[in-house]
C-alpha cells in the first residue's frame, strides 16, 4: 500500500493574486507539478472591443494597480503606430521619466515588502522594521519618489489618468521637476546603500540554464522602445512576436503558458533586462552590476532581487537625466486622427516585456486587442524552476518546504491578476517501491 503525504500551504501572501501549487513526488522523482492559477478570467480583451480608442489609456490601467503605466505605454505606442503620430522628443523623454517612476514604485515594493522577509526568515515587513528600521524607511522613501513621479505625470499613482494618445494631458512645471530632481539626487546614495544591504543577506543561489528574453535598444536602456532579444539568439520586432512565441492552454491554470517555438519556457523581467543590457546601464547602475557580477555569471532567478536594485539606480539616474535636459514641448500631446489599421508594440513592465496588439476601424473603435502580460510569459518557467527545486526540498520539514517553494515563486514577482485576464501547496509523497508495484 503506497504511503501518501499531503502538505497544504494556504494562499500565499506577498504575491499579487491567488493560486496553488500541487506537487507529487515518488521517491525523489517529481511525477506531477501544477502551478494552479484559479483566479477567474477577467475578459479585459473582450471588454475593450468596440470602445473608442481614446478611452484605452484609462481603461487598461484597471488591469493592474502596480504596473498601470506599462499597460498605458504599450497600448498608446501601438495606437500611435496605426495613426502615424509623431511624438515630440521631449514628450518621449517624459514617458521614460514616467516609466522610471513605475520601476521605482514596483521594484521597491517587491524588494522590501515581498522578498526581503524570505531572506531574513520573517513573515512580513513588520518583522523587518523591528530589526532593520533604517532599511525599511529607506525603501519606503525611495518608493514614494516613484509614486510621486506617477502622480506628477499620471494625476495619481493608482489607475493614473494623465496619459493620452500622443502624450500627456498636462505637463509638470519646472519647479516641480527641479524639486523632484533634488530629492532624487539626495536619495541616490540611499538606493546604493539599500542594494548593498540586500547583497549582505543570505540570498540563495539557484543558477539554471534559462533562456532570458528582454527588449534591447540601439543606445538606451530599454523601456518603451526596442527589439525583442534573447540570450539564445532571438532578435525580432514586436510585429514578429507570434513567429517566435506560442501560447498553450493548460487545464490547471486560467493563465496561458507561453513558450518559444521549438525551445520551451523562457524568463522575462529585471534579471533578463539587466543581463541582456548591462552595456546600456548608467554609470552608477553599471558599477553596481560590476560589483555583483558573480551573481550574474549564470541566469539565477534568486538574483532577480539584485537586478531590481540595479534598476532602481538606473531609474533614478534616468529620471535625473530627463529632468536636467527637459525643455517644455509646444503642447502636452501631438494631434492625431483615427485610421483603420493594426499594430503591435512591446514595452518593459517592471516584471518584463508586455505585448499589445490592436486593430482599429476608420472611426477609431477597437476591433481587436490582444494583451500578453509578463507573468503569463513566466508561468511555464516558474513551473520548470519549481520542478528543479522539488527534489531538494520534499524531505524538509513542512514549514521549510513551504517557505522554499513560496520564495522561488516570489523570485518572479508574479502578478496573477494580470495573467488571468497564490499559494496553496499540496505535496503528495509516494513511496517509490510501493509505487512501482
C-alpha positions as CSV (number, residue, x, y, z in Angstrom):
1,X,0.0,0.0,0.0
2,X,1.6,3.3,-1.0
3,X,2.0,6.0,1.6
4,X,0.7,9.5,0.7
5,X,1.6,12.7,2.5
6,X,-0.1,15.9,1.6
7,X,1.4,19.3,2.6
8,X,-1.0,22.2,2.3
9,X,0.0,25.8,2.3
10,X,-2.9,28.2,2.4
11,X,-3.0,31.0,-0.3
12,X,0.3,32.8,-0.1
13,X,0.7,36.4,0.9
14,X,3.3,38.6,-0.7
15,X,2.2,37.9,-4.2
16,X,-0.5,39.7,-6.2
17,X,-3.3,37.3,-6.8
18,X,-4.3,33.8,-5.7
19,X,-3.2,30.3,-6.7
20,X,-1.9,27.0,-5.6
21,X,0.9,24.5,-6.2
22,X,0.3,20.8,-6.3
23,X,3.4,18.6,-6.2
24,X,3.6,14.8,-6.4
25,X,6.9,13.1,-5.7
26,X,7.7,9.3,-5.9
27,X,10.9,8.9,-4.1
28,X,12.9,11.8,-5.3
29,X,11.2,11.9,-8.8
30,X,8.7,14.6,-9.5
31,X,5.8,12.9,-11.2
32,X,3.3,15.8,-11.2
33,X,3.7,19.6,-10.7
34,X,1.0,22.1,-11.3
35,X,1.1,25.8,-10.6
36,X,-2.7,26.2,-10.3
37,X,-3.9,29.7,-11.1
38,X,-7.6,29.7,-10.2
39,X,-8.5,33.4,-10.4
40,X,-11.4,33.7,-12.8
41,X,-10.6,35.1,-16.2
42,X,-11.2,38.9,-16.3
43,X,-12.0,39.2,-20.1
44,X,-10.3,42.5,-20.5
45,X,-9.7,42.0,-24.2
46,X,-13.3,41.2,-24.8
47,X,-14.5,44.2,-22.7
48,X,-12.3,46.6,-24.7
49,X,-13.7,45.6,-28.1
50,X,-15.9,48.3,-29.6
51,X,-14.6,51.0,-27.2
52,X,-13.3,54.3,-28.6
53,X,-9.5,54.3,-28.8
54,X,-9.2,57.5,-26.7
55,X,-10.6,55.5,-23.7
56,X,-7.9,52.8,-23.8
57,X,-5.2,54.6,-21.9
58,X,-7.5,55.0,-18.9
59,X,-9.2,51.6,-19.2
60,X,-6.1,49.4,-19.4
61,X,-4.8,50.8,-16.1
62,X,-7.5,48.8,-14.4
63,X,-5.7,45.6,-15.4
64,X,-3.1,46.2,-12.7
65,X,-2.7,48.7,-9.8
66,X,1.0,48.1,-9.5
67,X,2.1,48.5,-13.2
68,X,-0.5,50.6,-14.9
69,X,2.0,52.8,-16.8
70,X,3.2,49.7,-18.6
71,X,-0.3,48.9,-19.9
72,X,-0.8,52.5,-20.9
73,X,2.5,52.8,-22.7
74,X,2.1,49.6,-24.7
75,X,-1.3,50.5,-25.9
76,X,-0.6,54.2,-26.8
77,X,2.5,53.2,-28.7
78,X,0.6,50.6,-30.7
79,X,-2.2,53.2,-31.5
80,X,0.3,55.8,-32.4
81,X,1.9,53.4,-34.9
82,X,-1.5,52.9,-36.5
83,X,-2.3,56.6,-36.6
84,X,1.2,57.6,-37.6
85,X,1.5,60.0,-34.7
86,X,4.8,61.9,-34.4
87,X,5.5,62.3,-30.7
88,X,7.7,65.2,-29.7
89,X,11.1,64.2,-28.4
90,X,10.5,65.9,-25.0
91,X,7.2,64.0,-24.6
92,X,9.1,60.8,-25.4
93,X,11.6,61.7,-22.7
94,X,8.8,62.3,-20.2
95,X,7.5,58.8,-21.0
96,X,10.8,57.5,-19.8
97,X,10.5,59.5,-16.6
98,X,7.0,58.1,-16.2
99,X,8.4,54.6,-16.7
100,X,11.2,55.2,-14.2
101,X,8.6,56.1,-11.6
102,X,6.8,52.8,-12.1
103,X,10.0,50.8,-11.8
104,X,10.9,52.6,-8.6
105,X,7.4,52.0,-7.1
106,X,7.2,48.4,-8.2
107,X,10.7,47.2,-7.5
108,X,10.9,48.7,-4.0
109,X,7.6,47.2,-3.1
110,X,8.8,43.8,-4.2
111,X,12.3,44.1,-2.7
112,X,11.4,45.1,0.8
113,X,7.8,44.1,1.4
114,X,7.6,40.9,-0.6
115,X,11.1,39.4,-1.0
116,X,13.2,40.6,2.0
117,X,11.2,38.6,4.6
118,X,12.3,35.4,2.7
119,X,15.9,36.2,3.1
120,X,15.6,37.0,6.8
121,X,13.3,34.1,7.8
122,X,10.5,36.5,8.8
123,X,6.8,36.6,7.9
124,X,6.4,40.2,6.8
125,X,7.9,43.6,6.6
126,X,6.7,44.5,10.1
127,X,9.2,42.0,11.4
128,X,11.9,43.6,9.3
129,X,11.0,47.0,10.6
130,X,11.6,45.9,14.2
131,X,15.2,44.9,13.5
132,X,16.1,46.9,10.4
133,X,14.1,50.1,10.7
134,X,16.5,52.3,8.7
135,X,16.4,50.0,5.7
136,X,12.6,49.8,5.7
137,X,12.3,53.6,5.9
138,X,14.9,54.0,3.1
139,X,12.9,51.6,0.8
140,X,9.6,53.4,1.6
141,X,11.2,56.8,0.9
142,X,12.5,55.7,-2.4
143,X,9.2,54.0,-3.3
144,X,7.4,57.3,-2.6
145,X,9.6,59.0,-5.1
146,X,8.3,56.6,-7.7
147,X,4.7,57.2,-6.7
148,X,5.4,61.0,-6.9
149,X,6.5,60.7,-10.5
150,X,3.4,58.7,-11.4
151,X,1.2,61.4,-9.7
152,X,3.1,64.1,-11.5
153,X,2.5,62.7,-14.9
154,X,-0.5,60.5,-14.4
155,X,-2.5,62.5,-12.0
156,X,-2.5,59.7,-9.4
157,X,-0.3,56.7,-8.6
158,X,-3.1,54.1,-8.8
159,X,-5.0,53.8,-12.1
160,X,-3.4,57.0,-13.4
161,X,-5.4,59.1,-15.9
162,X,-2.8,61.6,-17.2
163,X,-1.7,59.6,-20.3
164,X,-3.4,60.1,-23.7
165,X,-2.6,59.2,-27.3
166,X,0.2,61.5,-28.5
167,X,1.5,62.4,-25.0
168,X,0.0,63.6,-21.7
169,X,-2.9,65.8,-20.6
170,X,-0.7,68.1,-18.6
171,X,3.0,68.8,-18.3
172,X,4.8,69.3,-15.0
173,X,6.1,72.7,-14.1
174,X,9.9,73.4,-14.0
175,X,9.6,74.0,-10.2
176,X,8.0,70.5,-9.7
177,X,10.7,68.9,-11.9
178,X,13.6,70.7,-10.1
179,X,12.3,69.7,-6.7
180,X,12.0,66.1,-7.8
181,X,15.5,66.1,-9.2
182,X,16.9,67.5,-6.0
183,X,15.2,64.7,-4.0
184,X,16.3,62.0,-6.4
185,X,19.9,63.2,-6.1
186,X,19.6,63.2,-2.3
187,X,18.2,59.7,-2.1
188,X,20.5,58.1,-4.7
189,X,23.1,57.2,-2.0
190,X,20.3,55.6,-0.1
191,X,19.5,53.4,-3.0
192,X,23.1,52.3,-3.3
193,X,23.2,51.6,0.4
194,X,19.9,49.6,0.2
195,X,21.4,47.4,-2.6
196,X,24.5,46.8,-0.5
197,X,22.3,45.7,2.4
198,X,20.4,43.2,0.2
199,X,23.8,41.9,-1.1
200,X,24.7,41.2,2.6
201,X,21.6,39.0,3.1
202,X,21.7,35.2,2.6
203,X,20.0,35.3,-0.8
204,X,20.1,31.7,-2.1
205,X,21.8,30.6,-5.3
206,X,19.8,28.6,-7.9
207,X,21.7,29.0,-11.2
208,X,19.9,27.3,-14.1
209,X,20.0,27.0,-17.9
210,X,17.4,29.6,-18.7
211,X,16.6,31.5,-21.9
212,X,16.3,35.1,-21.0
213,X,14.1,37.4,-23.1
214,X,14.0,41.2,-23.0
215,X,13.9,44.3,-25.1
216,X,17.1,45.9,-26.4
217,X,17.5,49.4,-27.8
218,X,20.3,50.7,-30.0
219,X,21.6,53.2,-27.4
220,X,19.3,53.3,-24.4
221,X,18.4,51.0,-21.5
222,X,15.1,49.6,-22.8
223,X,11.8,50.9,-21.6
224,X,9.3,51.8,-24.2
225,X,11.1,51.1,-27.5
226,X,13.4,48.4,-28.9
227,X,13.6,44.9,-30.4
228,X,12.9,41.7,-28.6
229,X,16.1,39.7,-28.0
230,X,17.1,36.6,-26.0
231,X,20.2,35.1,-24.5
232,X,19.9,32.3,-27.1
233,X,19.9,34.4,-30.2
234,X,16.4,35.8,-30.8
235,X,16.2,39.2,-32.4
236,X,12.9,40.4,-33.7
237,X,10.4,43.3,-33.9
238,X,7.2,43.3,-31.9
239,X,5.3,42.6,-35.1
240,X,7.2,39.2,-35.3
241,X,6.2,38.1,-31.8
242,X,4.0,35.2,-33.0
243,X,6.8,33.9,-35.2
244,X,8.9,33.2,-32.1
245,X,6.4,32.6,-29.2
246,X,3.4,30.4,-28.8
247,X,0.8,30.1,-26.1
248,X,-0.6,26.9,-24.6
249,X,-3.7,26.4,-22.5
250,X,-3.2,24.1,-19.6
251,X,-6.1,22.6,-17.6
252,X,-4.9,23.7,-14.2
253,X,-4.5,27.4,-14.9
254,X,-6.7,30.3,-16.0
255,X,-3.5,31.9,-17.3
256,X,-1.9,30.9,-20.6
257,X,1.6,29.3,-20.7
258,X,4.0,30.8,-23.2
259,X,7.0,29.1,-24.8
260,X,9.5,29.8,-27.6
261,X,8.7,27.7,-30.7
262,X,10.7,24.5,-30.5
263,X,12.6,25.5,-27.4
264,X,10.4,25.8,-24.3
265,X,9.9,28.1,-21.4
266,X,11.7,31.4,-21.0
267,X,12.1,34.2,-18.4
268,X,11.3,37.8,-18.7
269,X,11.8,40.6,-16.1
270,X,14.6,42.6,-14.5
271,X,17.1,39.8,-14.4
272,X,16.7,39.3,-18.2
273,X,16.8,43.1,-18.8
274,X,20.0,43.6,-16.8
275,X,21.9,40.6,-18.1
276,X,21.0,41.4,-21.8
277,X,21.5,45.2,-21.4
278,X,24.4,45.6,-19.0
279,X,26.2,47.7,-21.5
280,X,23.3,50.2,-21.6
281,X,23.3,50.9,-17.8
282,X,24.0,54.3,-16.5
283,X,27.4,54.7,-14.6
284,X,26.0,54.2,-11.1
285,X,24.0,51.1,-12.1
286,X,26.8,49.8,-14.2
287,X,29.2,50.0,-11.2
288,X,26.7,48.1,-9.0
289,X,26.3,45.4,-11.7
290,X,30.1,45.0,-11.8
291,X,30.3,44.7,-8.1
292,X,27.7,41.9,-8.1
293,X,29.0,40.3,-11.3
294,X,29.3,36.9,-9.7
295,X,25.5,36.8,-9.2
296,X,25.0,37.3,-12.9
297,X,27.6,34.9,-14.3
298,X,24.7,32.4,-15.0
299,X,21.0,33.1,-15.0
300,X,19.7,32.7,-11.5
301,X,16.1,33.6,-10.6
302,X,17.1,34.2,-7.0
303,X,19.4,37.0,-8.2
304,X,16.4,38.9,-9.5
305,X,16.3,41.0,-6.3
306,X,19.8,42.3,-7.2
307,X,18.6,43.1,-10.7
308,X,15.7,45.1,-9.3
309,X,18.1,47.0,-7.0
310,X,20.3,47.8,-10.0
311,X,17.3,49.0,-11.9
312,X,16.3,51.3,-9.0
313,X,19.7,53.0,-9.5
314,X,19.1,53.1,-13.3
315,X,15.6,54.6,-12.8
316,X,16.9,57.3,-10.5
317,X,19.7,58.3,-13.0
318,X,17.3,58.1,-15.9
319,X,14.8,60.4,-14.1
320,X,17.5,62.9,-13.3
321,X,18.8,62.9,-16.9
322,X,15.3,63.6,-18.3
323,X,14.7,66.4,-15.9
324,X,18.1,68.1,-16.4
325,X,17.7,68.1,-20.2
326,X,13.9,68.9,-20.3
327,X,12.6,71.8,-22.4
328,X,8.8,72.2,-22.5
329,X,7.4,71.0,-25.8
330,X,4.9,73.2,-27.7
331,X,2.0,71.0,-26.5
332,X,1.5,68.2,-24.0
333,X,0.4,65.9,-26.8
334,X,0.6,65.5,-30.5
335,X,-2.5,65.7,-32.7
336,X,-3.9,62.6,-34.2
337,X,-6.8,61.3,-36.3
338,X,-8.2,57.8,-36.3
339,X,-7.4,55.3,-39.0
340,X,-8.2,51.7,-39.8
341,X,-5.2,49.5,-39.2
342,X,-3.4,47.2,-36.9
343,X,-0.1,47.4,-35.0
344,X,1.7,45.7,-32.1
345,X,4.1,47.0,-29.5
346,X,6.2,45.8,-26.6
347,X,7.3,47.8,-23.6
348,X,9.2,46.7,-20.4
349,X,6.9,46.5,-17.5
350,X,8.6,46.0,-14.1
351,X,8.1,42.3,-14.4
352,X,9.2,42.0,-18.1
353,X,8.0,42.5,-21.6
354,X,4.3,43.4,-22.1
355,X,3.0,42.8,-25.6
356,X,0.0,44.6,-27.0
357,X,-1.6,44.2,-30.5
358,X,-4.5,46.4,-31.5
359,X,-6.8,46.6,-34.6
360,X,-8.9,49.6,-35.2
361,X,-11.6,50.7,-37.6
362,X,-11.7,54.0,-39.6
363,X,-13.6,55.9,-37.0
364,X,-11.4,54.9,-34.0
365,X,-13.1,51.9,-32.5
366,X,-11.3,48.9,-31.2
367,X,-11.9,45.8,-33.4
368,X,-9.5,43.5,-31.7
369,X,-6.9,43.8,-28.9
370,X,-4.5,41.3,-27.5
371,X,-2.6,41.8,-24.3
372,X,0.2,39.4,-23.1
373,X,1.5,40.4,-19.6
374,X,4.9,39.3,-18.4
375,X,3.6,37.0,-15.7
376,X,1.7,34.9,-18.2
377,X,5.0,34.5,-20.1
378,X,6.8,33.4,-16.9
379,X,4.3,30.8,-15.8
380,X,5.9,27.9,-17.6
381,X,9.3,29.0,-16.5
382,X,8.1,29.1,-12.8
383,X,6.9,25.5,-13.1
384,X,10.3,24.5,-14.6
385,X,12.0,26.3,-11.7
386,X,9.9,24.5,-9.1
387,X,10.4,21.2,-10.8
388,X,14.2,21.7,-10.4
389,X,13.8,22.8,-6.8
390,X,11.4,20.0,-5.7
391,X,13.8,17.0,-5.2
392,X,15.9,19.0,-2.8
393,X,13.1,20.2,-0.6
394,X,10.4,17.5,-0.5
395,X,12.0,15.8,2.6
396,X,12.4,19.0,4.5
397,X,10.1,19.8,7.4
398,X,6.8,21.1,6.3
399,X,7.4,24.8,7.1
400,X,10.8,24.8,5.4
401,X,9.4,23.2,2.2
402,X,6.6,25.7,2.1
403,X,9.0,28.7,2.5
404,X,11.3,27.4,-0.2
405,X,8.5,27.0,-2.7
406,X,7.0,30.4,-1.9
407,X,10.3,32.1,-2.1
408,X,11.1,30.5,-5.5
409,X,7.7,31.8,-6.9
410,X,8.3,35.2,-5.4
411,X,11.6,35.5,-7.3
412,X,9.4,36.2,-10.4
413,X,7.2,38.7,-8.6
414,X,4.1,37.2,-10.3
415,X,1.1,39.4,-10.8
416,X,-1.5,36.7,-11.1
417,X,-4.4,39.1,-11.6
418,X,-2.7,40.4,-14.7
419,X,-2.0,36.9,-16.0
420,X,-5.7,35.8,-15.7
421,X,-7.3,38.4,-17.5
422,X,-1.0,32.0,-4.9
423,X,-0.1,30.0,-2.7
424,X,-1.8,26.8,-1.6
425,X,0.7,24.0,-1.8
426,X,-0.1,20.3,-1.9
427,X,2.9,17.9,-1.9
428,X,1.9,14.3,-2.4
429,X,4.7,11.9,-1.4
430,X,4.6,8.3,-2.6
431,X,7.0,5.6,-1.6
432,X,9.0,4.7,-4.7
433,X,9.0,0.9,-4.0
434,X,5.2,0.8,-3.4
435,X,4.5,3.0,-6.4
436,X,6.3,0.6,-8.7
437,X,4.2,-2.5,-7.6
